[in-house]
Amino acid sequence: MKLSRLLALLLVALMLFTLITGCRQQASQSSQTSDSSGKSSTTTTTPSTSGSTQQPKEEKKEIKTYTAFVNDPNVLSGNEWDTPIGKKITELTGVRLIVDRPVGADTRQKAGVLIASGDYPDIIWTGEASGEFLAAKALIPLDDLIEKYGENIKKSYRPSELNLLRQQYGVIYILGTVRAGESNLYPYAGFYIANDVLEKQGWPVVKTLSQFKEVIRNYVKENPTYDGQPVIGFSLSTEGGRVSSLQYGCPRYLAGYPNDGVTIIDPETLEAKVVLTQDFNIEYLKFMNEFWKEGLLDKEIFMQTNEQYHAKISTGRLISYYDQRWSIQNALNALEQAGITDRYPVAFPVVFDDVKIENYRGPRTYNTTNGMGISVKCKDPEGVMQFLDMMVSDEITTLVNWGIEGVDYSVKPDGTYYRTPEQWANTLNSEYAQNQGLNRFIYVPMKEGSSDPVYGKLANGNWVSPTMADDYYEYEYNDTEKEILKAYGISTFCDFFMPSYMAKYEAGWALRSKLPSDHPGKIAIERALEMSTQYITDIIMSKTEDEFWSIWNKYQEELSKLDLKTYEDAITELVRDGAKYYQD
C-alpha cells in the first residue's frame, strides 16, 4: 500500500515536471516581438532545453525597422522589402524600411502636408521638395555622422561631390545618388517614331523638325487607320508633372539645349534664362499648331491621363511622340508583350532646322537633391547612417545591381561576374525583376553604373552594374530591335545621338528644388507654369495666324508681369557657386 502511494506521488511529480518544461519551451520559441509604431522592432531567438539534451545556442539577431518617405510616385510601389533581394539586404544590414510614397503625381502636395504636420518619418527622400524640407528644418546635418560611420560613403563619393553636397548650406543634409549613371542602350529622351513608319519610307535618319513632320505626314496620308482605329500622328504626356514636356521639355531640346529643367543655361557665362520667355518657343508652337489643324496632333492631348496616353502607345494607334524613356517604359513593355512588332519606337534627336548641335543625352551631373536625409524626429540617427553607409558598400551594391549570386548572375573562375542566357532572360523580364527586387532600391544612396574606370567599378574589378557588361546589348535587345539596328547599320539606339559628357555645373532642374517654396523667384516660376498650360493650349488650337500671334503676345505680356528675373538670378548664382566643384 505504501509502495503504491509512493509510485503515485512520483508519477504526479513527473507529469508536473514535463508540463512545466513544455511551457518553458513554448515561451522560448515565442520570443518574437514587434512594435506597431513601425519605428523599430527587435527579433530575438533564444536557446531551448528538453530534458537533459542541450541544444546549440543561436546567435541573437536584431532587426531595426525605420520609417521612410520617398517623395516620388514613379518609384515602383509594392513592398520591395519582401522580395528575395529585400530580405537579403535586411539580413546583411539588420534593417528593414517601411516606405510611404505619394499617390498620384503631386509630390509637392504630399510633401507640404508632411511638413505642415511636422510628423516626420525617420528618413526622407526629398525629391523635388528638398528646398521645402530644408526650409522647414526637417533634416539634421550629416557631416559628423558621415565622419564617424560613413567609411563606405567616403570611399564612394569624390571629395568634390561631398563638397557639392554641402555647397549651399555649409553642411550635408542630403545624400544624393553618388553620380549620374549612363547607358548606351537607349537615349534618355527623344522624338519617337514607330518602326513601320520608318520602314515604309526607306529607314530615314530623322534629324530636323522639317524631316520629322514630312515623315509623319507621309505615313498618315497612306495609312490613316490601324486595327480599325484612326492613326494618331503625334502626342505627348500632359497629366500632372508630365505637362512639363509640353511647357518646356520639348522646345528646350529642339533648340539644342540639355535638360536644365525650366531654364536654359549658357555654357560659357553660366547664366540661366527661363524657357517660357524664349523666342524659339514660337517655332515649336507653330509646329504643334500645324499638326493640330491638319488633324495629326492627338485631339485628346490636353485632357488625357498618362494611362490613356500609354494605352495609345501600347495598342499601336500612336505612331510618334516626344518623351523620356523611363516615362514610357511600361507602355513599351506592354507593346512587346502584346506582340505588336510594327510599332517599336526609334528615338531621334530632332532639332529645329537651323540648330547645329543637339544635347538630348546631355551632361551627366551629380545629384545633390534627389537623395536621402535623416529627419529631426529620428530617434536613432547613428543606426540610420550605418545603414545608409552599408547600402553603398560593394556587397550591397552588387546585390542591388546584379542580384543574388547563383540565381541572377554567376562568377567565372577568375572572379568575373557574368550572366548566363537564362539569367539574362530572367533579369531583363520586368515582372521577374520587380518580384526579385532588382533595381527596386534606387531611393537609397547607391553607386550607379558608368564607364568610369575607378568609380564605375567595384573593388574586385567588376563593373558596378551589369549594364556595362560586354554582352548586355546582345540580350537586352529583342529580335525586332535587332532588325531595326541592322537596317540602320548601328550597334545601339544611342548611335544617332551625341555622346554624353560630364557636366560643368549642377543641372537647373536640381537647383530649382533647392529653393524654398517662399522664395520670390520660385513663387514667380510656379505661377508662370500654372498659367502656361492654358496659354499654350489656346495657341496650339488657334485657328488663324492672327489668333496665334494675339495669344502669344498676351502670354508673353502676362509672363513679363512676374518676377522671373529673380528666379533666373537665383539659379545663375547657384550654378556659378557649384561649378567649381566640377573641375576635378
Sequence and secondary structure as in RCSB ss.txt:
>XXXX:A:sequence
MKLSRLLALLLVALMLFTLITGCRQQASQSSQTSDSSGKSSTTTTTPSTSGSTQQPKEEKKEIKTYTAFVNDPNV
LSGNEWDTPIGKKITELTGVRLIVDRPVGADTRQKAGVLIASGDYPDIIWTGEASGEFLAAKALIPLDDLIEKYG
ENIKKSYRPSELNLLRQQYGVIYILGTVRAGESNLYPYAGFYIANDVLEKQGWPVVKTLSQFKEVIRNYVKENPT
YDGQPVIGFSLSTEGGRVSSLQYGCPRYLAGYPNDGVTIIDPETLEAKVVLTQDFNIEYLKFMNEFWKEGLLDKE
IFMQTNEQYHAKISTGRLISYYDQRWSIQNALNALEQAGITDRYPVAFPVVFDDVKIENYRGPRTYNTTNGMGIS
VKCKDPEGVMQFLDMMVSDEITTLVNWGIEGVDYSVKPDGTYYRTPEQWANTLNSEYAQNQGLNRFIYVPMKEGS
SDPVYGKLANGNWVSPTMADDYYEYEYNDTEKEILKAYGISTFCDFFMPSYMAKYEAGWALRSKLPSDHPGKIAI
ERALEMSTQYITDIIMSKTEDEFWSIWNKYQEELSKLDLKTYEDAITELVRDGAKYYQD
>XXXX:A:secstr
 HHHHHHHHHHHHHHHHHHHHHHHHHHHHT     TTSS         EETTEE         EEEEEEE  TTS
  S GGGSHHHHHHHHHHSEEEEEE  SSS HHHHHHHHHHH    SEEE GGGHHHHHHTT B   HHHHHHH 
HHHHHHS HHHHHHHTTTTSS   EE SS    SSS SEEEEEEHHHHHTTT     BHHHHHHHHHHHHHH  E
ETTEE B BB   SGGGGHIIIIIHHHHHTT    TTEEE TTT  EEEGGG THHHHHHHHHHHHHHTT B TT
TTT  HHHHHHHHHTT B EEEEEHHHHHHHHHHHHHTT TT  EEEE  B TT     SS EE   SSSEEEEB
TT S HHHHHHHHHHHTSHHHHHHHHH SBTTTBEE TTS EE  HHHHHHHTSHHHHHHHTTT  TTS      
  TTTTB TTS BSSGGGSTTHHHHHS HHHHHHHHHHT SSTTTTS   EE SS  HHHHHHHS TT HHHHHH
HHHHHHHHHHHHHHHT SSHHHHHHHHHHHHHHHHTS HHHHHHHHHHHHHHHHGGG  
